Amino acid sequence: MKTMTYKGYTAEIIYSDEDECFVGRIVNIDAISGFHGDTDDELRVAFEDMVDLYIRTREAPEDLPQKPYVRRLLTRLRQVLHL
């Protein structure tokens, strides 16, 4: 297993016979972070792009929470049905 490092992030790289290319994933982060490339240069670019994307999404402000739905149904009953 080969590793790459960029901006303090480390990726594990393997060769996939099934896909016939190098496949990598960033380790020790809380996101799915797979990437691939046919050559070392393609793999390096894909890895750096993935790290940059991960950093941008982690720095983005959280979306404002949506208002929760009100879980009640308002209906009118006939007077006869009132208790």
C-alpha positions as CSV (number, residue, x, y, z in Angstrom):
1,M,0.0,0.0,0.0
2,K,1.3,3.4,-1.0
3,T,0.5,6.7,0.7
4,M,0.3,10.3,-0.3
5,T,0.3,13.5,1.8
6,Y,-1.1,16.9,1.0
7,K,-1.9,19.8,3.4
8,G,-1.5,17.4,6.3
9,Y,-4.0,14.9,4.9
10,T,-2.9,11.3,4.1
11,A,-4.3,9.0,1.5
12,E,-3.9,5.3,1.1
13,I,-3.4,4.2,-2.5
14,I,-3.9,0.7,-4.0
15,Y,-4.1,-0.6,-7.5
16,S,-7.5,-2.1,-8.4
17,D,-7.3,-4.9,-10.9
18,E,-11.0,-4.7,-11.3
19,D,-11.0,-1.0,-12.2
20,E,-7.6,-1.2,-13.8
21,C,-6.4,2.0,-12.2
22,F,-5.1,3.4,-8.9
23,V,-7.7,4.0,-6.2
24,G,-7.2,6.1,-3.1
25,R,-9.0,7.3,-0.1
26,I,-8.2,9.9,2.5
27,V,-7.8,8.4,5.9
28,N,-8.9,9.7,9.3
29,I,-11.6,12.1,8.1
30,D,-15.4,11.9,8.7
31,A,-16.3,11.9,5.0
32,I,-16.3,9.4,2.1
33,S,-13.3,10.5,0.1
34,G,-12.5,8.2,-2.8
35,F,-10.5,9.2,-5.9
36,H,-8.7,7.4,-8.7
37,G,-6.3,7.9,-11.6
38,D,-4.6,6.0,-14.3
39,T,-1.1,7.5,-13.7
40,D,0.7,8.9,-10.7
41,D,0.1,12.5,-12.0
42,E,-3.6,11.9,-12.4
43,L,-3.8,10.3,-9.0
44,R,-1.9,13.3,-7.4
45,V,-4.2,15.8,-9.0
46,A,-7.3,13.9,-8.0
47,F,-6.0,13.6,-4.4
48,E,-5.2,17.3,-4.1
49,D,-8.6,18.2,-5.6
50,M,-10.4,16.0,-3.1
51,V,-8.5,17.5,-0.2
52,D,-9.2,21.0,-1.4
53,L,-12.9,20.2,-1.8
54,Y,-13.1,18.6,1.7
55,I,-11.4,21.8,3.2
56,R,-13.9,24.1,1.3
57,T,-16.9,22.1,2.5
58,R,-15.7,22.1,6.1
59,E,-15.1,25.8,6.1
60,A,-18.5,26.7,4.5
61,P,-21.1,28.1,6.9
62,E,-23.8,25.7,7.9
63,D,-27.1,26.1,6.2
64,L,-29.7,27.7,8.4
65,P,-32.0,25.1,9.8
66,Q,-35.4,24.9,8.3
67,K,-38.4,25.5,10.4
68,P,-39.9,22.3,11.7
69,Y,-43.2,21.2,10.3
70,V,-46.2,21.6,12.6
71,R,-47.6,18.2,13.2
72,R,-51.2,18.9,13.8
73,L,-54.3,18.9,11.6
74,L,-56.9,21.5,12.1
75,T,-60.4,20.6,11.2
76,R,-63.9,21.8,12.0
77,L,-66.4,19.4,13.5
78,R,-70.1,19.6,13.4
79,Q,-71.7,20.8,16.6
80,V,-73.2,17.4,17.1
81,L,-69.8,15.8,17.4
82,H,-68.5,18.2,20.1
83,L,-68.2,16.7,23.5
